[in-house]
C-alpha cells in the first residue's frame, strides 16, 4: 500500500474573478521508504501540495490518502511529522523539552519522554545539548532539534518544507548528508520541498518536477545514485547528469528560462 496517494487534486484560492489556481490535476503515488523531493519555480504550489498532504489546508477537489486513510484522519492519528523552513522552537523550553513536546501532548510518561528525546538527539548528533536553549544554538543546530522533535513519536511520514533554505551552503550540504543518515536509520518516508536542484538530486529517490502556476506535475525523475551517499557523490558524473536532467525538465515546464 502506498504511504501517500494523491488523485486529481486541485487547489483554488479566493473566488472569481480574483481566484488563483494554485494546483491543477495533481496525481502522485509515494511508496514506503521513498525520499521524494518537490521542485519547481517560486509560486508553483510545492508548499501548498505539502500542506495538503499534511492536512494543514484542504484541496478544492480531489482526494489525498495517507496510509490508506484520509489526510485528516492520518493527522489525528499522528502518522506524520512536519519540519518547516524556520525551526519553530519554544525559546523558554530547553532542547530536550522541545523534543519531548509531542510526547507530552500524547501523554507519554516522563521516563519514556526523556529516553526518546535522548535517542533522537543522538541521532541528529546533538547529544550533550539537552539542557541548552534555542538561542544558544546555531541555525543548523536549531533545525536539527526541529527534525528530532518531528521524529520523536515515530511518524511514518516526514514532511519537510525547505528546511535548509535559510542556511549557508556549507551547513546546508552537511545537513543534507546528516538527513540521509537519519533517513537510512529510521526508514521514514520523506516528502521534501526545495528550490535547489543539486539538493533534490543528492537527497532523493525520485524528484517530482512541477510547472509554473497553476502547479502541475510535469515529470517524475528517478534518481539512481548509489546509497549510501556522501560528499563524493556530488563529484560523480552521474550526479551532474541527473542535475542537468532535472534542470532541463524545469526549463521544459517553463520553470527556468
N, C-alpha and C positions, 0 to 999 in steps of 0.2 A: 504494500500500500504506500502511495506517495505521502510524504510529510506535508507538502503543500500542493493543492490543486486549485488552479485559477481558471475559470471558464467564463469567457465572454464578458469580462469586466470593463465597464465604462465608468468614468467619474466626471461629472459636470459640476462646476462651482457657479453659484449665482443663478439668476433667472434671465430669460430672454427679455430684452435684446442685449443684456450685458453679461451673459453667461460665458464661462470659459470651459472648453472641453479639455480636461487635463489628461485623461486616459481614454483610449479607444480600442475596444475589442482585444483585451489582453488575455492570452491563453498561455499557461505555463504549468508544467509539472516539475516538482522538485523532489528528488528521492532522498531516502535516509542517508545521512553521512556526506551529502554533497556540500561543496562550498561554492555558492552562486554569487557572482558579482553583477550588479545592475549598473550599466554605464550609459551615458548619453549626454547631450548638451544641457546646459542650465535651463531649468524650467520644463524639462521633458516629462516630469512626473515620476522620477525614480523614488524620491522620498514619499510621494503620495502613494505609490504602489506598496512600499514597505509598510506604511502606516495602515493601509487597508488590510494587508496580511495580519498585522498586529491588532486589528480591530480598534485602532485609535480614531479612524474615520470609516464611514461606510460607503461602499460603492453605490453609484446611481443605478446601475444594472449589473447583472451577473452574479456569480457565486464564488466564494472562497472557502475552501475546506482546509483545516489544519488537523493532521492526524485523523482524517476521515470525518471530522465534525465541523460545524460552522465556526467561523473565526471567533465569534463572541463566546461560544462555549469553550473553545480552546483557551481563550484569555482567562475566563473564570476558573478553568482547571489548571492555570499556570503552566501551560505547555511550552511557553517561550519566555525568554528574557530579551530585553531591549537595551542597546547601548547607543546613545546619541553623540553628536559631534562634541558637545560640552559634557564633561563628566557628570554634572548634576549631583554633586556630593553635598552632604549637610556639614557646614563648617563647624558646628558645635558637637559633632559626633567624631570620635576617633576613627582611624582607618578600619579597625576591626568592627566597630559598631556600625559603620556604614555598610560593610559587607554583610553583617548579620541582619540588617533591617528586613529584607524579605522573609527571613526565617522567623523573626519576631512576629511579623504580621500573620504568619502561618501558625503561630502558637507553638513553635518548637521549643524544647527545653533549653535552659542556659548551657548545659553541657554540650548538647548537640550543636548549638549555635557557635560556640567557641571552637569546637573541633572542626566544623565545616569551614568557618572563616579562616582558621589557620591553614587548612588544606588548600583552600583557594588562593590565599596569599602566597603560599609556597609555589603554587602552580604558576602564578604571574610574576614570580621572582621578587616578591616584596616581603618575604619572611624577615621579621625583625622590625618591621614598621607598624606593627599592630597598634601601638599607643600614640603614633603620630597623628596630627590633624591635617586636613587637606591643604591648608595654607603653607604647611612645611614641606610640601611635595612639589616636584616639577610637574609641568603639564602632562608629560608622558606617564609619570607615575600615577597621577590622578586618574588618567584614563585606564590604567591597569587596575586600579581599585574598582572603577566602574565595571570593567569586564568581570572581575572576581565576584562582585555583587550580583551581576546578571546571571552568573553560572552557579550561584550558591545553592539554589533549590533544584538543581539537576534538570534544567529545561531541555526538552528535546530539540528545540529550535531557538537559535540566537539571531536576532535582527539587529543589524549594525548600520547606522545612518552616518556615513562619513566620519567615523570615529577618530581618524588620524588627520583630518583635513586641516586642522589649525596648527599642526606640529611642523617643526623644521624637517628637512629632507632626511638628515642622518637619523634623527629619532624615529621618524616615520618608517624608514627601512628596517630599523632594529625591531620596532614593534610589529611590523609585518611578519618577520621571522618568528617572533615570540607568539603571535597569534596562530601561526601554522602549527607551532609546537603544542599549544593549548588545544587546538582542533584535533590534532592527532591523538592526544591523550583522552579527550572527552568524547570523541566521536559524535559531537553535537552537529546537527545540520545548521549551516550558516547562510544567511542572505545578507549581502554586504553592498551598500551603496557607495560609489566612488566616482570622482571625476578623473582619476589618474589611470591612464591606460597601462603603464608598467605595473602599478599596484594590482589592478584587476587581473592581469596575466599571471603575476607572481603568486597570487593567493588562490586562484580559483580552480575548480574542476570544470566549470563552464562559465563563460561570460555572456550575459544577456545584453544585447545592444538595442537601445531604444532610440526612436526618432525624435526630432523636434516636435513640440506641441502641435496637435494632440499626440501624446505619447503612445507609440505603438512598438511592439517588439518586431524588429526587422531581421535580426539574425541571432542565433544562439550558437556560440563558438566553443567547441570542446577544447580544453587545454590539456595537452598530452605530455606536459613536462613531468619528469620522474619525481617521485616522492622518496625520501624527504627532500625539501628544497632549502637551499641556503643562499648565502651571498653569491656563491659561484654560479648559481642558476641564472642570475642576471647577465652573466657573461657568455652564456651558451648561444650558439647560432639559432637554435630553435626558439629561444626566448625572443630574440629580435624578429624572427619570422612571425611569431604569434602577435607581437606588439604591432607589427605592420598590418597584419590581417585585421586586427580589431580597429586600427586607425582607418583602414580603407572601408571597413563596414560602417564606421561612423560617418565618413565622407559620403558614402552611398545613401545614408539615411538623412542627409542634409544636416548632420551634426557638426562637421568640421569642414569649412570651405578652404 
